[in-house]
Amino acid sequence: MTPNFATASSGPSRRSFLASTAVATAAVAGGMPLLAACGGSDSGSREGTTSRKTADKMLPTYVASTVAKPDIPSKNGSAAGFTSKIDLASLATSVPDKLGTGAAFTIMSPLWGTPPKPDCAYYKALDAAAGTKITWQNQDGNTYGEKLGAVLASSSIPDMVVVPSWELVGKIPSAVSAKFMDLGPYLAGDKVKKYPNLAAIPSDSWRMSIFGGALRGIPMPAAPVPNIVPFYRKDIFDKKGYTVPKSADEFLSWAKEATSAKAKVWACGDMRWSAAGIFGVLPAGPLGWNIGADGKLTYRIEHPEYLEHLEWVRKLFDAGVVHPDDKANTGDASQRFTAGQILVFNNDMSGWYGLTAEQAKSNPGFQIDGMDYFAAAGGSPTLYAAPPASIWSMIRKGASKDTIENALAAANFAAAPYGTKERMFVDYGVEGTHYTVKNGVPVKNDLGNQEVNNAWVMLAAPAPYLAHPDFPEVARKQVEWQQRQGAFVKKTSTYGMNIIEPSRYANLSSQFEQLEIDYVRGNKKLSDVQQAISTWKSSGGDKLRDWYKQLLDKNGSGN
């Protein structure tokens, strides 16, 4: 079944990255709100954040789900793991009564791939099971921000809209606070108990759902542990007798040994994502602000580790151990990885299962594993927690009571935990129509692959979990990897806060992603990066620091 994932701290192409995961349950760390404490649910500035004390009063009461017990419980912030086979007869029921009344409403959501037909069997079956009547307005996920911005600027907004964190730029954050309703009257405190699956969503995820001083979002929870994995070809490592590196120098030495341009084998792709973890670089966006041991508030690019991680990746490129297509920034690194042209590459956690399943028949000897993060000099790394939520569904202001109740019913159904009939419905559709189960493994047919696309999964999700009935060992390895990394995860001063920065600073850091790409490839000088940092400070970074300092002084630290 489709799990939900934690977030990447930074990366080359965010939209293409998400599209490559098929279901966009991974999001990139970005800006969100912490409203200035003086603001009410619809009053005051829409910039800033809500204090933790105030936010706690808005949160739904947390009631953990007990309908399905994981095979591997969550530890150190990891997802829970399920490694058992599927037995349809023993699936639990998490929505015993239909909460929907059948009132019609519309949902706008990003979708990667070809949208199903509006009257498809999957949509009909889910509506029948949940008691809803939804008209889906699926939009191309790659250009969703443009559509979202246009819709929020108009007077005609769908009843429910999915809002990903990476689209919270420009005027969209303020529009979110202005155009979507406060769900507190329906979900705050014990009111959420009407919707048990929503009540089982962790409180940190709900706290991240406060926009403009009100609980406006229904979250897709994410594990706070790293979701970018330095994958390596375990089968080739074993065959060649390679030892997994445990320091930056060891990695470079191994990379030189493993690379043979003549044999068309290179050690790795662009390792910037993993390098950030190796060198202890703070995340991008609001999470990148942190108060250090010296009491000073600084941003990620001001730390020496920021330049050091880029310089190390530059060494990899300069040493010729990076595949030429990665240097040219073309093609698909995962295909080079499965072809054995590169032996290490960093990607979203979902690649562990995706590539294993893809290669199972054509390349049965293929084995993928994840390197544990290490500090640049060796030893334990310093990793930073990802946001506990980064995709939300929201209900427009002015929606009727019927619409609100049906939208919440749909979200409650979508948030069903693994091991339930509702989760099977959402992830696989109807048995016999969309999938069959053989030896405890559900397999979609052609219609299932066509219709059971990323729609319902975007409305809400249960607490993070990982489960692959066809490859249970992958789920085990994923969870165990998360648990090991989670032991070294720290929270920054802005953790768990949904922060809306003043719009005048919206593009302040926009040049760094491309600059990083160019620098590590030798197309820019270190002095260019240093100059960009200096310019960032003088053109607003120092003033933004003052804004964050005031915000943290007023609302407290997230760590």
N, C-alpha and C positions, 0 to 999 in steps of 0.2 A: 504494500500500500504506500501511498505517497506520504513521506514524512515532511515535516517542516524543518527548516534549517536556520542556523545562525548566520551572521552576516560577515561579509568580507570587509576588511578595513580600508582597502583601496584597490584600484586596479585599472587596467588599460581602457577597456570599453565596457561601461556598465550595462548598457542595453544589450549589446551583443553577448555579454557574459550571461545575463539572465536568460536571454533567448536560448542559449546553448544548453541550459539546464532543463529545457522542455517545459517544466512547470515552474513558474517563477515564484517558488517558495523561498528563494534566497533573495535578500535585498542588500544593497550596499549602504554602509553607515552614512547617514546624511543628517541634514538639519531637521529638527523638530521643536515643539514648543515647551516652555516653562512659564507661563504668564506672570507678569508682574503681580506681586501679591495683592496689590490694591484692587485688581480687576475682579468683577463678579462674573457670572456665567455669560453675560452678554454686555458687559460694561468694561470701561477702562481700556488700556492699551492691549493690543493683540500680540505685542512683542514680549519676549521673556519667558517666564515659567510660572508654575504654581508651586508654592512652598510645599514641602513634604507633609507638614502638619495639615495644611488645607486639603491637599490631594487625598490624604488618607480618609477624610470624611466623604469623599466622592466615590471611593472604590466599592465595587461589589464585594460582598462577603465571600471569602474563598472557602469552597467546600470540595476537597479532593475527590476525584472519581474513584469508586471502588468496584466498578463493573468488570474490569479486566486487569489482572495482575501481570506486570511485565516479567519476563524471564531474567532481565538484567535491570535492576532498579537504577534510577538516576544517581549519580555520584559526582561531586566536584562540578556541578552545573551541567553535566552531560544530559543528553537525551536519554530516555528509557529505551531499553532494547527488547524486541520480541523475536524469538528465534524458533518458536514452535510452528508446526504446520497449521493450515487453516482447516477447521472443522465447522462447516456451515451450520450443522445441527446444534453445536454448542455455543454459538455466538450469543453474546448477551444483548439485552435490549436497553438502550439508554434513553429512548424517547417512547415510553409506553403509550402515551396518548398524543394524538395529533394536536399540536398547539396552533397550527394555522387554521384559518376559517375559510380559506379559498378565495379571499379577496385578491383581486389582481393588483400587481405592482411591477415596476420596471427596475432593472439593475444594470448599471454600466460597469464594465470590468475589462481590464486588459486581457488579451488572449494571444498566445503565441501559437501560430499554426492556422489551420483552416477552421472557421467557426462551424459548428454543427447547424443543421437546419432548425429553425425555431420550433417546429413541431416534432422534433426527433424523439425516438423512444426513450432516450435517457432523460430528457427534460420532463417528459410526461410521467415517467416512473417516479422521479424524485418529487415532483409536485404532488403526486398521489400519495406518496409515503409521508411527506411532511405536512400535507394539507395546505399547500400553497398553489399559487397560479402566477408564475414569474414570466415576464417577457425580458429576455436577455438582450442587452445592447452591447455585444462584444466588440471591442476595439483593438486594433493592431497594437500589441504590447510595445513594439519598437518605436512607435510614434505616439504613445499614449499621452505623454505630457502635453503635446500640442492640443489634442482633443480635450483633455481634462481642463486645460486653461481656458479654452474657448467655451466649454459648457458652463464652467463656473462663472464666466463673465457674462453669460446670457441670463435670461429670465426663465428659461425652461430647463430645469434640472431633473434628471431621473429620480425616482423615489429613493433609490439606494445607489451609492457610488463607491467603488473600490479605490482607495487612495494609497499608493506606494510611497514610502519615504523618499525615494530618490527623485520623485517628481515635486517635492516640496521646495520649489525654487520660485524666484520672482514674486508674482502677486498671488500665487496659489496658496501659500500658508495663511495669509490674511483672509482669503476667500473661504478657506475651510472653516475658519471660526465664524465667518459671517453667514455662510449658506447651509451649514449642517446643524442639526438640533442637539440639544443637551439630552443625553440618554439617562441621566441621573434619576429622573422620576420613575424610570422603568427598571433600572438595574442597580442603583446604588444600595449598599447595605444588603439587607435580607431580601429586597425585592428581586434580586437576581435568582433566588432559589426557585422561582417559577421556571427558570431555564437552567436545569442542572449542569448541562455541558458547558454553558457559559460561566457558571459558578466555579467550575473546575479549572478555568484558565488562571494561571498564576497571577498574583497581585501585581508583581513588577510589570507584567505585560499590560495590565489595565492602567497602571500609573503612566505608562508611555502613551496612553490613549486619551490623555487630557489635552485638549486644544483650546486655546482662548479661555482658560479658566473653567472649562466644563468637560465632562466625559462625553466626547463626541464620536470616538472610534470604537469599533469592535475589533479586537486585535487577532492577528495570527502570531501566537507566541514563538519565540526563537530562543534556543539555548545560548547562554552568554559565552560559551567556550568558542575557540577559533573554528571557523568553518572552511578556511582555506588550508588545504592539505598539501604538503610537499610529497607528491606521489612518486614512487619509484618502481621500476620493473623488477620485482623480486625474483622472477624466474631467471632473468639475465644476470642479476647480481649473484644468485646462487651458482649459476653455471660458470661465471667468470671468477668466482671466489672473492667478489668485492665486499668490503666491510662498509656498512652504512656510516657515513661521516658523522662526527659529533662536535665539530667546530667549523668555523668559516674557513680556516686554513686547510683543514682536512678535506673539506668539500672541494676547494680549488685544486688541491693535489690529486684527489681522486678524479676530478673532472678532466684534468690533463691526461691522466693515465687511460681513462675510458674513451676519450675522443680519438677517432680515426676518420678523418675526412675521406681518405682513400676507400675505406669500407662503408662510407656514408653513415657513420654513427657519431653522434655528438652527445656530450654528457647531458645537456639540459636545454630548456627553453629560457625565456625571460623569467628570472627568479625574483622579481621585485616584491611580489606579494609575500612570498616566504621570507625574504630578506628582512622585511619589516618585523616579523616575529623573531627572527634570529638576533637582530640588533636591538630589540625592545623599543621599536618606534611606536609612538602613540597613534591611535586611529585617526582617520580623517573626520572632518565635520566637527560638530559640537563636542563629541567625545574626546577630541584631541586637546581639549583644555584641561590642565591639571595643576593642582597646587603641590609643589615638590616639598621635600624635607626641609628646604630652606625657607618655606613659607611663601615663595614667589609663584605667581600664576603665569604659566607659559603655554605656548601652543606647540604642536608637534614639530613644526619646521624650524623652531628655534633651538632644538636640542642637537647636540653633536651627533647623536645616534642617527638622526635623519640624514645628514650628509654621509655618515659612515656606511649606512646600508646601501646608498646609491653608489658610493665609490667601490664597494665590494662587488656589486652587480656589474659595474663598469669593468672591473678586473676580469670577470667571467667572459664578457664580450671581447675584451682586448686579447685574452688568452686563446680565443678561437674555439672555445668549448661550447658555445651557443650555436644552435642550428642556424644556417644562413637565412632560412625563411622567417625564423623568429627575429633575427636582426632586421630583416626587411619589414617585419610586422605584417606578414601576409599568411594566408592559409590558416589551417586549424591545427594547433599544437597537439590536441588529443589524438589526431590521426597520425601525426609524426611519432607520438608516444606508442600507440598500438602497433605501428609498423616497425618499432625498434630503432627508429632513426634518432630519437632522443630517449634517454633512460630515466630522466627526472623532469617533472614539470609540476607547477602548482595549479590547482583548480579547486572548484567548489566540492564539498564533501560528497555531493550526489554523484560525482564522477566515479566514485569507488564502485557503486553498484552498476551505474550505466555502462561503463567500459567493460566490467566483468561480464554482464549479460550480453553485451554486443559481441564480445570475442569468444563466448563459450563454445559455439559450434565451429566456427571457422578457424579458431586458434586455441585449441583446448589446453595448450601448455602455458597460455598467458596467465600471469599472476601479478596483481597490483597490490602494493602495500603503501602505508603512509609512514614517512620518516617522523620521528618525534622531533619537536623543536628543541634546539640547543642554543645556549648563549654563544655569541660570536667567538669568545675565547674558550668555549667549552663550558660544561656544567649546566646548571638550571637556567632556562630562559626567563624573560619577563614578558608576559603576554597580557593583553588587555581585554576586558569583557566587552562583548558586542551588545547592542541594544536588545532588550528583551522583547521587542516588537518592532516591526518596520513595514507592515502592510495592514491597512484597516479597511473595514467597510463602514460607511456612514449613511445616515438617513437624513434626507433634506428637511429643512425647517418648513413648517406648514403642512407636513404630511398628516393624513387623517389617522385617527386612532387605529382603524382597521389595518391601514398600511403599516404602521409602526409595529403592531403586534404580529403581523405576518412576516415582516422583515426579521424581527427578532426570532420568530419560530424557525425561519430558514437558517439563520445564523446558528441557532442552537442545534439544529440537525447537522449542519456542516461541521460543527465542533465535536461531533461524537468521537469518543476515544477508540483507539485500536482494539480489536477484539469484539466489536459490536456489529449488529446487523446494519446500523445506520452508516458506519464507516465503510462497510463493504458496498453499500448503495452508492455513496459519494465517490469512492475510488474506482469501483469496477462496474457499476450499473446493475443490470438485471441478470441473474444467473440464467444461462441458456440463450439469452438474447445478446448479451455483451461479453460474456465470459463463461468459461467452464472451470471446474476444479478437478485436477487429477493429482492423486497422491498428496493431497494437502496443499497444492500449489494452484492459485487462480491464474488463468491465462486468458487475456482478452482476445477476441476474434477481430476480424476486420471492422465490423460495425462498432465494436467496443473502442478500438483505436481511433475510429473516426469521430464518435460521438462523446465518449467520456474524456473530454478535454478539460483544460483548466478553467472551469467556471465556478461550480459550487465550492471547490476547494479554496477559492479566494474570499469567501464570505467570513470565515472564521476557522480556527483550528484548535485541536486539543493541546495540552501540554506537549512539548517536544518529544518525539519518539522516532525510532528507526526500526523498520521491519521489512524484510525481503524474504517471503516464504520460499521462493525458488533458490535463493542464495543466502541462507540464514547465517553462514559464517561471515559474510560481508557485514551484516548488521552487527554481529558480535564484535568484529574488528573495528567498525566505526565507533561504536559506543565505548569500547575499551580505549581507543585512541583519544576520544574526547575526554574520558576520565583522567588519562595520564596528563594531557595538556592542561586540563582544568585545575590541576594541583598548583599551577604556576600563574593562574589568571588573577589579575588585579583590576579593581574598578577605578576609573578616573573620577575626578571631582564632579563631573557632570553626568555620571552614570545614572540611568533610570529617569532622567529628566527629558521631557519633550520640549525642546528649546526652539523658539522662533527668533532668529537673529533679526535685527533691524534691516530693512530692505536695502538700505544704502551700502551694506556690506555684502550683499548677495553674491557679487562676482569677485570678491576680494582674493579668493584662493583658486579661482578657476584656471589660471595658467599653469599651475604646478603639475597637473597630471601629464600634460603634453611635454612639459619641460623635463620631467623625469624620464619619459620615454626617449626623448632626444638625447639627454645626457648620457644615459647608460649605453647608448649605441654609438657614442663618440661624436654626435652631431652638435653638441653644445659643450661648453667648458664648465668646470666647477665654478669658476668666477661668475658664470651666467646664473647658476643656481643661487650663489651667495648674493648676487645683486638683486635677484627676485625676492629673496627673503628680506633684504634691506628695504626694497620698494614696498613690500607687503606691510612692513612696520610703519613706514612713513605715510603710506597712502590710506591707512585706516586700521592696520593691525593693532597698533598701540592703543587707539581709541576703543577698538573692539575689546581689547583686554580690560580696559577700565569698565566697559559695559558688563563684561562677564564677572569682574570682581564685585561690582555692585550687586549683581544678580545673586552671586554665591553668598555674599555677606548677608543679604536679606533672606535668602531661602535655605541656606545651609548647603553642605557638600553632599554629593552622592556616594561618597566612600567613607 
